[in-house]
Amino acid sequence: MKKILVTFISILISISAISQDIQYRKDDRSQNVKEDRFNEYKVNSISETDILKALEMAGVRIFDIPISPVFEKEYNLSVILDEYVDGEKVNSQDIIYTHRGKNVYIYFTKAPMEEESVPYFDYIPKLTFFSKDNDTTLLLTTEHYGGSSMRPLKKNKVEEWQRQGLQPYWWRTYSKTDWKLNEEVPLLVYASSWYDERFNLFRFCSVVDLSLNEEETKELFDNTPHCYVISLKIYE
């Protein structure tokens, strides 16, 4: 017991001696080094694309779409979700909530409950879409600086194909998304592949950017049995 007590006291004396030599200074290390001090995650060698690919493996996708041209006055703003089955529109809904349905959001110079906190308006500069995929539905979140909304999108799959893990759905984007007054401008498409009897397999549109090839974009809409189209509409 006496030996243990002596050892404990020796440790305390050593710690005290070390503490006296510690100097304090601002930690100027990079954020990556601070958060991964043992370099366990190799953050300096991982790109943003790698992270997005990892998220996709987990069924998560992110689409960040700037609004162009930049707003300079107040308009009505809607984000329209259209659902098509065998080429026919079966449902249409506005999936964004903004202040009075306008293209603005409210922000405060301080926390809303603090004294001298002043509310201001500004124009919405971008839209962000998050999706979480599973076997039968896709959970879609629509977000902007003023808030967000969430809704499930049901997949229409043939039961036999679904059991085999076939008939996947895919995202496709548009690069030309400049809004035009009183028109619906497509931003994103979430669509099912289709069965090609000639090759005994499921096919999908090879064009990732639907603004680049009208012929293959038409092929997608002519052949997909089920899809959702997300569009932006600005109107007075």
C-alpha positions in Angstrom: 0.0 0.0 0.0 2.8 2.4 0.9 4.5 1.6 -2.4 1.4 2.4 -4.4 1.0 5.7 -2.5 4.6 6.7 -3.3 4.1 5.9 -7.0 0.9 8.0 -7.1 2.6 11.0 -5.4 5.5 10.7 -7.9 3.1 10.8 -10.8 1.4 13.9 -9.5 4.8 15.6 -9.0 5.7 14.7 -12.6 2.5 16.1 -14.0 2.9 19.3 -12.0 6.5 19.7 -13.3 5.3 19.3 -16.9 2.4 21.7 -16.4 4.8 24.4 -15.3 6.6 24.2 -18.7 3.4 24.5 -20.8 3.1 27.7 -22.8 -0.2 28.9 -24.2 -0.6 30.3 -27.8 -3.3 30.5 -30.5 -3.9 27.2 -32.2 -3.0 28.0 -35.9 -3.3 24.5 -37.2 -5.7 23.9 -40.1 -9.2 23.0 -39.3 -8.6 19.5 -40.8 -5.7 18.9 -38.5 -7.7 20.0 -35.5 -10.7 17.8 -36.3 -8.6 14.8 -37.4 -5.5 15.1 -35.3 -4.3 11.5 -35.9 -5.1 11.7 -39.7 -7.4 8.8 -39.3 -9.7 10.0 -42.1 -7.0 11.3 -44.4 -9.0 14.5 -45.0 -6.2 16.2 -46.8 -6.3 13.6 -49.6 -10.1 13.4 -49.9 -11.8 15.6 -52.4 -15.3 17.0 -52.3 -16.2 14.6 -55.1 -15.1 11.7 -53.0 -17.4 12.8 -50.2 -20.3 13.2 -52.6 -19.7 9.7 -54.0 -19.6 8.3 -50.5 -22.9 10.0 -49.7 -24.4 8.5 -52.9 -23.4 5.0 -51.8 -25.5 5.8 -48.7 -28.4 6.9 -50.9 -27.9 10.6 -50.4 -27.7 13.2 -53.1 -27.3 17.0 -53.0 -28.1 19.5 -55.7 -27.3 23.2 -55.2 -28.8 25.4 -57.8 -28.1 29.1 -58.0 -31.0 31.3 -59.1 -30.0 33.2 -62.3 -30.4 36.0 -63.2 -30.1 37.4 -59.7 -33.4 38.9 -58.4 -33.6 42.7 -58.4 -37.3 43.0 -57.6 -40.1 41.1 -55.9 -41.8 38.2 -57.8 -43.9 35.2 -56.9 -41.8 32.1 -56.7 -42.8 28.4 -57.0 -40.9 25.2 -57.2 -43.2 22.8 -59.1 -43.0 19.0 -58.7 -44.7 17.2 -61.6 -45.2 13.4 -61.6 -45.5 11.5 -64.9 -46.7 7.9 -65.5 -46.2 6.5 -69.0 -45.8 10.1 -70.3 -49.0 11.5 -68.8 -48.9 14.1 -66.0 -50.7 12.6 -63.0 -49.9 15.1 -60.3 -48.5 18.6 -59.8 -47.7 20.5 -56.6 -45.8 23.5 -55.3 -43.1 22.1 -52.9 -41.6 25.3 -51.6 -42.7 27.6 -48.8 -41.6 31.2 -48.8 -42.7 34.5 -47.2 -46.1 35.2 -48.8 -45.1 33.0 -51.7 -42.5 35.6 -52.8 -38.9 35.3 -53.9 -37.6 36.7 -50.6 -36.6 35.5 -47.1 -36.4 37.2 -43.7 -33.2 37.4 -41.7 -32.3 39.2 -38.5 -29.1 41.2 -37.6 -29.2 39.4 -34.2 -31.1 36.5 -32.7 -34.8 37.3 -33.1 -35.4 37.5 -29.4 -32.5 39.8 -28.6 -33.0 43.5 -28.1 -32.3 45.7 -31.1 -32.7 42.8 -33.4 -34.0 44.1 -36.7 -35.7 42.0 -39.4 -34.7 42.5 -43.0 -35.7 41.0 -46.4 -33.4 39.8 -49.1 -33.9 37.9 -52.3 -33.4 34.1 -52.4 -30.1 33.5 -54.2 -30.3 29.7 -54.5 -32.2 26.5 -54.0 -30.8 23.3 -52.5 -32.3 19.8 -52.9 -31.4 16.9 -50.6 -32.6 13.4 -51.4 -32.4 10.1 -49.3 -33.1 7.0 -51.3 -34.5 3.7 -50.2 -36.2 0.7 -52.0 -39.7 2.1 -52.4 -39.5 5.9 -51.8 -37.3 8.8 -52.1 -37.3 11.5 -49.3 -36.9 14.9 -50.9 -36.0 18.1 -49.0 -36.3 21.5 -50.6 -34.3 24.2 -48.9 -33.6 27.9 -49.1 -32.3 30.5 -46.7 -35.8 31.1 -45.4 -36.8 27.5 -44.6 -37.3 24.0 -45.9 -39.9 21.4 -46.8 -39.8 17.6 -47.0 -41.9 15.1 -48.8 -41.7 11.4 -49.8 -41.7 10.5 -53.5 -43.1 7.1 -54.2 -41.5 4.8 -56.7 -43.5 2.7 -59.1 -41.8 -0.6 -59.5 -42.9 -3.9 -61.0 -42.9 -6.2 -57.9 -41.0 -9.0 -59.6 -38.2 -6.6 -60.8 -38.1 -4.9 -57.4 -37.4 -8.2 -55.6 -34.4 -8.7 -57.9 -33.1 -5.2 -57.2 -33.8 -4.1 -60.7 -35.5 -1.1 -62.3 -33.3 1.6 -60.6 -34.2 5.3 -60.6 -31.7 7.9 -61.6 -31.2 11.7 -61.2 -30.6 13.9 -64.2 -29.9 17.7 -64.1 -30.3 20.7 -66.4 -27.4 23.2 -66.7 -29.5 25.9 -68.5 -31.7 27.0 -65.6 -32.0 30.8 -66.1 -35.6 31.7 -65.1 -38.0 33.2 -67.6 -41.0 35.2 -66.4 -44.2 33.2 -66.3 -42.6 30.0 -67.5 -41.7 26.7 -65.8 -38.0 26.1 -66.2 -36.9 22.5 -65.4 -34.1 22.0 -62.9 -34.0 18.2 -62.1 -35.5 14.9 -63.2 -35.8 11.8 -61.1 -36.9 8.9 -63.4 -37.1 5.2 -63.6 -35.1 3.1 -66.0 -37.0 1.1 -68.6 -36.8 -2.5 -69.8 -35.4 -3.1 -73.2 -36.5 -6.5 -74.6 -33.9 -6.4 -77.4 -31.1 -6.7 -74.9 -33.0 -8.2 -72.0 -31.8 -5.4 -69.6 -32.8 -2.1 -68.0 -31.7 1.1 -69.8 -31.6 4.7 -68.9 -30.6 8.0 -70.6 -26.8 8.3 -70.9 -26.9 12.1 -70.9 -26.2 13.5 -67.4 -27.0 17.1 -68.4 -30.4 17.2 -70.1 -29.7 20.7 -71.5 -27.0 19.3 -73.8 -28.8 16.8 -76.0 -32.4 17.2 -77.0 -32.7 13.9 -78.8 -31.5 11.8 -75.8 -33.6 14.0 -73.4 -36.6 13.2 -75.6 -35.7 9.5 -75.4 -35.8 9.6 -71.6 -39.2 11.1 -71.5 -40.6 8.9 -74.3 -39.4 5.7 -72.5 -39.4 6.1 -68.8 -42.5 4.6 -67.2 -42.4 6.9 -64.2 -40.6 10.2 -63.4 -40.7 13.4 -61.4 -39.7 16.7 -62.9 -38.7 19.7 -60.6 -39.1 23.1 -62.1 -38.8 26.7 -61.1 -41.5 29.2 -61.9 -41.2 33.0 -61.4 -44.3 35.1 -62.1 -45.9 38.3 -61.3 
